[in-house]
Amino acid sequence: MTAKIIDCRKIAADLNQKTANEVSILKSKYVTVPKIMTIKIGNDTASNLYLKLRDEACKKTGIISKHVEFENNVSGSEVLDTIGQLNDDRNVHGILIQFPVPKNISSEKLLLKIDPKKDVEGLNPINLGKTMIGNESLIPCTPKAVLTILSYEKTQLQGRNVVIVNHSNIVGKPLSILLLNRNATVTVCHVFTDNLSKYSKEADILISATGVPKLISQEKIKKGAFVIDVGIVKTKDGVCGDVDFSSVKEKAGKITPVPGGVGPVTIASSLQNMITTFRNCIEETT
Ligand SMILES: NC(=O)c1ccc[n+]([C@@H]2O[C@H](COP(=O)([O-])OP(=O)(O)OC[C@H]3O[C@@H](n4cnc5c(N)ncnc54)[C@H](OP(=O)(O)O)[C@@H]3O)[C@@H](O)[C@H]2O)c1
């Protein structure tokens, strides 16, 4: 069996087209377009690339994307003050923090400070809590991208065995809740999981986001599984994911590639969330 390789760039282009259409409708209705601010601290290479790609997508869809940039040695209170000002600014309709931030700054405090209605990444505890009880108005972008890919492929989730290899706050934890909300049977694995294969081989849908190249080998998957590779790793041979693509594609039913997989859909999902935060702001005041 050779897996269907999911054309995630096509999915992202379709989503971005829909976002552009929506921006144009909103512009004619409200005579303004979404303006989004990203807080960036330091000069992380991967963050810079991600921001560049997201800014390009924003530009194509008519969303205004600006940054507030700080040096690595900025204090947490200065960043918190800036978030407070952006929360109060009626001309700003969405706020993002570009992670990673320096270790001396509490990510948790920054995320708590963002006004939940302007929280583009759906990582403020209010939005995460809402997701937990099934109100998915603003959900984190990478889990949203995974759900979108599954939905484009018309994948049944109810009653299926889904294994997630990641338990971070931005990927594995929210994704597990979103899949439970859809009645999947969800197993979450991580670095302390004893015998990963035991679980991964049972997965109808296997989602891996570890950043460990070739962690998911052919022996670790079930024949015909849908394998979604969220991992992004830069190696001396170029960018790859967690999945040993060339061998796994011979056993899987469907597979997402890296690069050109979950990444572009995550960016497109972030733009969709910008529309939501814009609506939250503008429809509250009109
Ligand atoms: N495609 C996209 O749009 C996108 C978006 C976000 C992130 N990513 C990529 O996804 C990966 C994860 O990102 P993240 O921010 O969630 O990173 P993270 O916080 O470092 O999480 C990595 C997760 O993988 C687990 N893990 C690491 N090694 C493992 C192993 N050998 N076996 C089983 N589990 C293992 C970790 O477990 P412990 O916590 O127990 O160590 C943790 O849960 C990275 O490669 C990142 O670049 C991609």
Ligand as a Chemical Component Dictionary entry (heavy atoms), coordinates in Angstrom:
data_LIG
# 
_chem_comp.id                   LIG 
_chem_comp.type                 NON-POLYMER 
_chem_comp.pdbx_formal_charge   0 
_chem_comp.three_letter_code    LIG 
# 
loop_
_chem_comp_atom.comp_id 
_chem_comp_atom.atom_id 
_chem_comp_atom.alt_atom_id 
_chem_comp_atom.type_symbol 
_chem_comp_atom.charge 
_chem_comp_atom.model_Cartn_x 
_chem_comp_atom.model_Cartn_y 
_chem_comp_atom.model_Cartn_z 
_chem_comp_atom.pdbx_ordinal 
LIG N1  N1  N 0  3.654  22.273 12.042 1  
LIG C1  C1  C 0  3.329  23.250 12.881 2  
LIG O1  O1  O 0  2.555  24.115 12.578 3  
LIG C2  C2  C 0  3.908  23.241 14.254 4  
LIG C3  C3  C 0  3.368  24.038 15.261 5  
LIG C4  C4  C 0  3.882  23.926 16.551 6  
LIG C5  C5  C 0  4.932  23.053 16.795 7  
LIG N2  N2  N 1  5.472  22.338 15.768 8  
LIG C6  C6  C 0  6.563  21.387 15.969 9  
LIG O2  O2  O 0  6.037  20.323 16.761 10 
LIG C7  C7  C 0  7.040  19.842 17.620 11 
LIG C8  C8  C 0  6.550  19.970 19.035 12 
LIG O3  O3  O 0  6.327  21.333 19.371 13 
LIG P1  P1  P 0  5.979  21.759 20.873 14 
LIG O4  O4  O 0  6.046  23.236 20.924 15 
LIG O5  O5  O -1 4.750  21.074 21.331 16 
LIG O6  O6  O 0  7.288  21.168 21.601 17 
LIG P2  P2  P 0  7.508  20.628 23.045 18 
LIG O7  O7  O 0  6.804  21.462 24.044 19 
LIG O8  O8  O 0  8.985  20.407 23.176 20 
LIG O9  O9  O 0  6.785  19.209 23.029 21 
LIG C9  C9  C 0  7.361  18.044 22.501 22 
LIG C10 C10 C 0  6.537  16.866 22.974 23 
LIG O10 O10 O 0  7.089  15.665 22.468 24 
LIG C11 C11 C 0  7.339  14.757 23.533 25 
LIG N3  N3  N 0  8.516  13.951 23.191 26 
LIG C12 C12 C 0  9.773  14.385 22.949 27 
LIG N4  N4  N 0  10.571 13.338 22.641 28 
LIG C13 C13 C 0  9.796  12.235 22.674 29 
LIG C14 C14 C 0  10.037 10.853 22.469 30 
LIG N5  N5  N 0  11.259 10.403 22.147 31 
LIG N6  N6  N 0  9.009  9.995  22.607 32 
LIG C15 C15 C 0  7.784  10.429 22.933 33 
LIG N7  N7  N 0  7.487  11.730 23.159 34 
LIG C16 C16 C 0  8.484  12.621 23.037 35 
LIG C17 C17 C 0  7.573  15.643 24.731 36 
LIG O11 O11 O 0  7.351  14.955 25.927 37 
LIG P3  P3  P 0  7.873  15.608 27.338 38 
LIG O12 O12 O 0  7.144  16.904 27.488 39 
LIG O13 O13 O 0  7.485  14.603 28.339 40 
LIG O14 O14 O 0  9.349  15.829 27.172 41 
LIG C18 C18 C 0  6.522  16.738 24.488 42 
LIG O15 O15 O 0  5.255  16.332 24.906 43 
LIG C19 C19 C 0  8.309  20.639 17.284 44 
LIG O16 O16 O 0  9.053  19.937 16.317 45 
LIG C20 C20 C 0  7.755  21.916 16.696 46 
LIG O17 O17 O 0  8.676  22.540 15.818 47 
LIG C21 C21 C 0  4.966  22.403 14.529 48 
# 
loop_
_chem_comp_bond.comp_id 
_chem_comp_bond.atom_id_1 
_chem_comp_bond.atom_id_2 
_chem_comp_bond.value_order 
_chem_comp_bond.pdbx_ordinal 
LIG N1  C1  SING 1  
LIG C1  O1  DOUB 2  
LIG C1  C2  SING 3  
LIG C2  C3  SING 4  
LIG C2  C21 DOUB 5  
LIG C3  C4  DOUB 6  
LIG C4  C5  SING 7  
LIG C5  N2  DOUB 8  
LIG N2  C6  SING 9  
LIG N2  C21 SING 10 
LIG C6  O2  SING 11 
LIG C6  C20 SING 12 
LIG O2  C7  SING 13 
LIG C7  C8  SING 14 
LIG C7  C19 SING 15 
LIG C8  O3  SING 16 
LIG O3  P1  SING 17 
LIG P1  O4  DOUB 18 
LIG P1  O5  SING 19 
LIG P1  O6  SING 20 
LIG O6  P2  SING 21 
LIG P2  O7  DOUB 22 
LIG P2  O8  SING 23 
LIG P2  O9  SING 24 
LIG O9  C9  SING 25 
LIG C9  C10 SING 26 
LIG C10 O10 SING 27 
LIG C10 C18 SING 28 
LIG O10 C11 SING 29 
LIG C11 N3  SING 30 
LIG C11 C17 SING 31 
LIG N3  C12 SING 32 
LIG N3  C16 SING 33 
LIG C12 N4  DOUB 34 
LIG N4  C13 SING 35 
LIG C13 C14 SING 36 
LIG C13 C16 DOUB 37 
LIG C14 N5  SING 38 
LIG C14 N6  DOUB 39 
LIG N6  C15 SING 40 
LIG C15 N7  DOUB 41 
LIG N7  C16 SING 42 
LIG C17 O11 SING 43 
LIG C17 C18 SING 44 
LIG O11 P3  SING 45 
LIG P3  O12 DOUB 46 
LIG P3  O13 SING 47 
LIG P3  O14 SING 48 
LIG C18 O15 SING 49 
LIG C19 O16 SING 50 
LIG C19 C20 SING 51 
LIG C20 O17 SING 52 
# 
